[in-house]
Amino acid sequence: RAARSAVECALLLKGLCDRAARSVGDVVDEFQNLLGPKAKFLGSQVGTDPQVLEVFVDEVVRGSVLFSVSLVLKRIEPELRAIAHLPPWQMISVVDRIQGELKKIDRLMHIQDKVYERPTIFLCGAVSGEEEVPAGVHGVLVRSAAESPDILSHVSVRARNAGVLLAVSFDADLTQQIEGDFLGKWIEIRAKKDGSGLTITEVPRPDDLDKQSKKAAMRGLSRQESRLLIEDSALKGRRASQAEMNLTQRSNRWVVAPSEFDRSVVGSKSLNLQILAKTLMETSSQLPFEIRTPEAVALPYGTMQKTLMHPLNENTVLPRLKSLLSQLKPDTSNDRAAGIFGSAKHFIEELVEPDEYLSALKETMQAAARGKGQDECRLLDLLKDEDAAWEAVKAVWASLFGIRPWVSLSKAGRKYHELNMAVLIQELLPASYAFVLHTQNPFSDEKDEVYGEVVPGLGETLVGNYPGRALSFRVKKGEKPQIVSFLSKSVALRPTACLIFRSDSNGEDLEGFAGAGLFESVTAERSKEVRLRYHRLRIVQDSAYRERLLTKLGQAGFEIEKAMKGVPQDVEGCVVNEEDVFIVQTRPQV
């Protein structure tokens, strides 16, 4: 093992501290859930002051060793940031997205009892940690780390419980810039799920929130309800005829092989992977290793509709689904739409599998294997539980019926009828690590620099809602990789040998509609969640192996971009047996 630099040591310790801080927060939340209701009930029976009951559990926790841990973490944070040259924000309570008017205050203590009629975000001076977050406040940006709360403070716990964004700045110049650019304006803050930072932009003020909504806010409208009101307000006048859905435009085929992929039958996910595999095969690569792609077949656009119109389903599921979706109107609220879509998912789950579909699936899998000169068909071998595979297909189709596509289509002014879904069927590879690569660094916009993120096991912990950071790196052509952050994830997903059914919508081909990440990909069998032990991870402990692997991933990124005509790519893949590089998806980088 090569000696680590001071920066690398600081990054590694920062990852461990982040994981420890998150664990402390989880324990606090558990204490709140276990003791809070009981303390309030028992205290109310003997006439205890309500203010005492509000802080009772906080004081119990602060009397434990957790409080000492939180103080150590607070003390070490600025030192690690200085050594490792880390980004300026520490996220104490992460909320994906909030909106509100930015107001500047000196101390949170002075206005904690005030009620704000409209969503508000504070740029705040001192926060001692004992305050309450005022009603109507959706976010608190603390200007100085010297006057910030620790992760176990009263305000930190309350912020996490209430869904309030709470972040601390370690850069005085940055907070001055935020004040100059956004004070008094309506802004949107988007926080990264891994807690690594946030972005602030000015957005249109939703002045058309009606009076009833304002009165509701003053009565104590929850922050989640307030966010929904803002979202509904922003979409007023933009919903047209997108409520009409495509339920009868069926496909002529049940399944297609890779040689049959084109834009008329599958989405960019399937098509790009086939183009990549073909291009890499036809061109001579200078790489000392092979870039591989998993075997695949696909259910083309219209297969769901073909199933709905099959005699097994056309007189049962189809008419009920049509009747339900007819309730969607241009002015349907997000809350009402979510209820309708929930019922629609249940109808999709009732679909009966046609025998013709299963026969076509097996025949196409065998044909695809023969086309690659293989005697054995790996996909067919993995189709061991046909019922589980059918349930996975239906789950992918059901993800069409969701509030997120509804909102995204509304924002883009697109019709729901334009949306279609293919399903890419692949082997779920036994991944040692999963990775995402951007062949043009999205943070610096450098064209000859790959930015990547790596996690142990399956990539769901990387792209899904799993707390903590991935191992992040950047690498330029011909240079050694540079670590940006070490792991702070708590768990990994270890795969079971089975098939994975990937959503492959035409959303990326619809102008103005960002379809990536809106729909589900489902495995035929559940993966196993395991607790990570960093001392057993080769990518953490063996710096020579880590450098070799990250260099290999960077080279793969450059080669894939070259194969895709020089267009910067967003690449997803995995490493099998700790060495072999597989690409499971590539698409133009946004």
N, C-alpha and C positions, 0 to 999 in steps of 0.2 A: 504494500500500500504506500503510495507516494504521500509525502508530507502535504498537509493542507495549508493554504494561505490564510492570513488573518480574515480576509473577506469571506472566504469559503466557510471558515469556522463560525463566523458571525451569522452567516446565512443558515447554516445547519442548526445553530443554537436558537435562531429566530423561529425556525420551523417547529422545534421542540417546544419553545415557549408558547407559540400560537396554539399548539395542540393542548398544552397544559391549561392555558387560559380558557379554551373552549370547554375542557373537561370540568373546570371549576364552575363555569356558567351552567353546564348541564346539571351538576349536583345542586346548585342553588335553585334552579328551576324545579328539580325533583322535591327539594325541601318545601318550596312554595306550594306545590301541588298536594303534598302529603300533609303538611302541618297547617297551612294557611286557612283552609275551610274549617278545620277543627278548632283552631285558636279563635277564629271569629265567632263561631257558634258558642263555644264555652264562655268566652269573654263577654258576649252579649247577655248571657244568662245571669252574670253576676255584676252587670253594670259597669264594665270596664270602659274607659274612655276610648271611642272609636279610633282616635289618632294613635293610641298605644297599640291597638290591634293591627293597624296598618303596617307598623314597623316591627311587630313582634318577631316574625320569622327572620327578618333581616338581621335583627340583633342576635338571634340564636346562631345564625350562620357566621356573623362577624366575631362571635366568641369562640369560633373553632379555628383549627389550623388553616382552613381555607383562606381566612383573612390574611394571615401571614404570607401565604403563597401569593395572594393577589398583590400585596405590597412589594414583594420581591420582583414580580413580573413587571409592575409599574416602574420600578427603579431601573431595571435592566433594559427596558424597551428603548429609551433614547440612546443608550450606549451602543446597542446593537445596530440601531438605525444609522448612527454616525459612522461606525466602522464599515458597514456593508453598503452605505450610500443608498438606502432604501427609499421607496416612495413616501410622500409626505403625510399620508393619512393612516391613522390607527382606527379600525372599525370596532367599536364596543358593542353596538347593536346594529345588525345588518338588515336592511329592508331593500328589496330589489329596486323599487322605483317609488318615488314620492313627488308630489307637486305642491307648491304653495308660494306665498309671497315672502320674500326674504326680508327679515327685520333684524336690526342690530340692537343688542342689549348688552349692558355691562355685567350684570349678575343675574343668574337664573333665580336666585333666592328672592329677589325683589318683586317678581311678577308671577310666582308660581300659582297664585290663587286666581289669576285673571282667566277669563274665558274668551277665546278668539272665535269670532263668528265664521271666518273663512279660514281654510287651511293655511298654516303659517310655518315658516322655517326660520329658526334663529341662527344668527351668527353671533355667538355668545362669548363673553369674557370669562369670568370665573364661574366654575361649577364645582361646588364643594363635594357634592355627592349625596347630600341629605335632602335635596329638593324633590318636589313633585313636578312632572312635566305638565304644563298647563293644558287644559282642554282646548282642542283645536290646533295644537302644535304637532306637526308630523315629523319634524326633524330638528336636531340640535347639532350645529357645527361649532365645536369649541376652538377658539382662536389660538390658545396657547397650551402646550403640554404641561407647563408648570402649574397651571390652575385647572387641571382636568381631573375627573373622577377615576377611581380605580374600578376594576371590573366587578367588584362585589359591593360597590356602593349602592345605596338605596335607589338613586336615580338610574343607575345602570340596569339594575334588576327590573325596575318599573318600565324602562324603555323597551327591554326585550319582551316583557310580558304584554305590553300594549302595542307592539309593532311600530315603535318610534325609532327612526334612524338616529343614532348617536355616534359621532365621529370626532376624533381629535386631530388637529393639525400640528405638524412638527415644522412647519415652514411659515414664518411670519410674513414673508413677501407674498406668498400665495394667498393668505387670508386677506391681505390688503388689496390684492388684485380682485378677489371675489367681491369685496365690499365696493370697490370702484366700478366694477362691471355690472353687478346684479342687485345692489341694494334698492329695495322698493319695487323690484320687478318680480314678475311671476316666473318661477324657475322650475325645472325638473331635475331631480338628482337620481342618477342610476348608480347603484352600488354593485360591485362585482360579487357574485355569490360566494367566492372564496375569501371575501373580506380583504382583498389586496388593495382596494382603492375605490374611488368614485369619480364620476364626471358630472359637471353642472352645465346646463344649457338654459337659455331663455326660451320659453314656449308661450303661445297665445294664452292670454288670461281668459278663463271660462266665465265671461261676464253674463252669460245667459242662464246661469243657475237661477231657477225661479225662487220666488219669495218663500214658498213653502219649504224648499230645501234649506234656505238660510235659517228659517225658524227651527227646522229640525236639528240643524247643526248647533244652535244655541241651547236646544234641549238636551244635548249630549250625544249627538250622532257619533257612532263609533268611527274610528279612523278608517277602517276597511269600508264602511258604508260611504264615508266621505269620498274615498278614492273612487268608488264606483260611480258616485254622482258626477265627479269631475270627468270620468271617462265617458259616461253617457252624454254629458253636456258637450264634450268635444266632438262627438259623433253625430250630433243633431244636424239634420239636413243633408248628411252624407250617405245615409242608408237609402238605397234605391230598391231595385228588384232582386237584391242578392239573396232574399229569403227563399226563392225558388231553387230547389235542389234537383240534381240529375239522378233520377232513380230508374230510368228506363232505357238509356242509351247504352246498350250492352255490347260486349265484345263478341267477335266471331269465334274466338279461341279461348280455351280455359287457361292454357299455360304456353309460354314461349321460351325457346332456348336462346342463349346469348347471341348466336348467329342471326337471330331474327329481331334483335333489339333495334328499334328506331324510335324517333320522336312521336310517332303516331300511336305507339303501343306502350311505351314505358317512359318514366321520368328521367331527369338528369342523373340521378344516383346510379341507376342501372346502366344507362347509356355511357356515361363517362368512364365507368369502371371497365366496360367492354372495350371502349376506344383505347384506354390506357393499356390494357392487357395486350391488345393487338399491336399497338405501336411499339411497346417494349419488346415484343417478340420479333417484329420486323426490323428494328433498328439495332445497330451494334452499340452496346453499352460499354463504357470504359470502367464501370464500377467493378470492384473485386468481389462483389456479392450479387445475388439475384434478388430483384424485387418481384414478389409474387402476389397473386390475387386469388381469393378463394373460389371454389367452384360455385356456380349459381344458375338458377333459372328464375323466371318471373311470372307472376300473374298479371296480365296486361290491364290497361285501362278498361273499365266496363265489366270486369269479372264479378265485382260485387253486384252490379245491376243484372248480370246474367244469372247469378244465383237467386236474386230476388224474384226474377221472372220465371224461374224454373217451376214446374208443376208442384214440387214439394213445398214451395214458399209463396207462390203468386196469389193464392187465395187465403193465406193466413197472415204472414208477416207484412207483405207489400201493401195491402190496403190499409192496415193499421198505421204503418209508418207514413204513408201518404197523408192520411187524415191528421196525424200528429203534427207533421211538419207544415201543414197548411195553416197552423196557428201562428207561424212566424210571419210577422208583418214588418214593414220598413220602420215602424216606430216601436217595435218590441224592445223592452228594456233588457239590459244584460242579465239581470237577475231572473227575469221570466224566460229568456232564451236558454239560460243554463239549466232550468228545470225541464224544458222541452227536450234539450239535447240529452239530458240524463235519461229520460224515458226512451229516446231513440236508441241509445246504446243498448238498453235492455232488449229492444226488438231485434237488433242486429245479433245479439247473443242467442236468440231463438232460431236463427237460420239453420236449416237442415242441410247437411253436406250431400250434394248430388254424387252418385256413383261415377258419373261421367267425368266429373272434376278429378276425383281421386285417380282414376285410370289414366287420364291425360297427364297428371302430375308425375306419376311413376314412369310413364313412357317417355316423357320429355327429359326427365332426369337421366334415364338410361341413354337416350340419344345424345345428350350433351356430353356424357362421359365417353361414348364411342367417338364423338367428333374430336375429342382431345387425345384419341388413341389409347384410352384406358380400358382395361378389361373389367376392373371393378368400379362400381359407382358409389362413391363415398356419400353422396346426398341420399341415395336410396337406402343405404345402410343406416343412416341416421333417422330415417323416417320410421322409427321403431314404434312410436306411440302415435298412431294416426289421429286419435281423438284429441290429444294434446296439440298436435300440429294444426288441426282445424280450429281449435279454440284460439290459437295464436293468430291465425289469419283473421278471424272475426274481430279480435281485439284491435288489430291494425285498422281494419275498416271502420270500427266504431270510433276511432280517434278522429275521423272526419267530422263527427258530430260533437263539437266542443266549443266552449265560449272563446277560446283563444283564436281559432280560425275565424270565427264570427266577427270578433273585434278587428282582427287584422284585415279581413276582407272589407269591412266597413271603412277602415281608415284609408284603404287603397281605392275605395269606390268601385270595387269589383263585385261581380255577381257570383253567388254561391254556385250557380249552375255551371260556371266556367271551371270549377275545381274538380279534379279527377284524381284517382288513386290507383297506382300499381303497387304490387308487393314484390320486393326482391327477396328471394329465398337463398340463403347461404349456409354454409357450415359455420357454427359457432366455434371459432378457433380456440385452442387451449392456450390462451394468452399468458405469458409471463408478465408482460407490460402492455399497456395500451397508450397510444399517443395521438396528438393532434399537431399538425404542422401548418404554419402559414409561410409560404415560400417568399413572401415579401413581408418583412417585419411590420406588423400593423401599428406599432407604437412609434417607430422612427421613419417608416415609409422607405426604408432602404431596400432596394430591389435585389441586391446581392447578399442579403442576410435572411436566413431562415429563423423564425421564432417557433419554438415548440414547447409542448407540455407533455409530461409522462407520468403515469400512475401505475402501480402494481395491479395486475389482474385485468378485469374488463373495463372498457372505457366509460361505462355508465357512471362510475364515480367521478369521472372527469367532466362529462357533459351534462350529467344529471344534478339533482339537488342534494349533493353530498357535501357537508361542510369541510373546510380546509383547502389548502393549496396543493397543486401538483408540483412536481419537480419541473421548473421552467428553465429554459436555456435559449441562447441565441448563438448562431454560428455563421460566419462569413465563408465564402468560397476559399479553400486552401488554408483556412486558419483553424485553430483549436476552438472547441465550443466554450462558451462562457456561461456559468450558472447564474440565473436570475433569482431563483428561490429554490429552497429545498422543500421536500414533502412536509405537509402538516396534516394530511388526511389521517383519519382514525381507522378507517376500514377499507378493505378491498373486496371485490367480488370475484370469486373463483368459479370458472365455468364448469358445467356438466356437458359431456359430449352430446350435442343435439343440434337442431337447426335453429336459425334465427330468421325471423320474418321482418324485414325492414320496410317501413313506409317509404313510398317513392311517388310523391305527388307531382303534379305539373305546376305546383306553386311557384317554383323558381323561374318558370317560363311566362308567368303572368306579370306584366309590367306594373311596378309599384307595389307588388305583394311579396313580402319576405316570408316564404313558406318554410324555410329551414327551421327545424326544431319544434314545429307546431304539432307534429303527428308522431304516433308511437311506433317504436320497433320492439318486437316481443320475441322472447325465446320460448321454445317449446317446453323447456323445463326450467325451473327456478335455479338461479345461480346461488352459490353459498357465500354468505357474508362472513368475513373473517376479520378479526382484530389485527391490525398491523403491528409488527414488532420490527422497528427500524434496524436493530442490530443484526437481524437475520436477512435483510435485504441487500443483495449484492450491489445494486445500483447506488445504495447509500454508503456501504462500507468499503467497497473496492473502487478507488478513484481511477485506476487504470482501466478497469472494465467500463466504468461510467463514461470516461472520455472516449473510449473506442465506440461504445454504443451510440452516444450522442453525435459523434462524427459521422457514423454510418447513417443515422436518421437525417442529418443535414444533407448528406450526399444524395440520399433518396429523394428528399424534397426538391433539390435542384434538378435531378434527372426527371422527376415527374413533371415539373414545370416545362422542361424542354420538350417532353413527349406531348404535352398539351399545348403546343404551338407558342410557347413562351408566355402564356397567360398565367399570372400568379394564382396559385391554387391553395384551397383550404382542404387539407388532407387528413383523413382519419385512418388509423391502422393499428397493428399490434405486432409485438415481438413474440415469436414462438420459440420455445427451448432456449430462451435468453439470447438468441442470436439471429434467427431467421425473420426477415422483415416482410410482413404482409400488408397490403393496402386494401381496405374494405370500402373506402369511399373517397372520391375527390370531386371538387366542384370549384368553379371560379371564385376567387377570394373577393368578398364584398368590402 
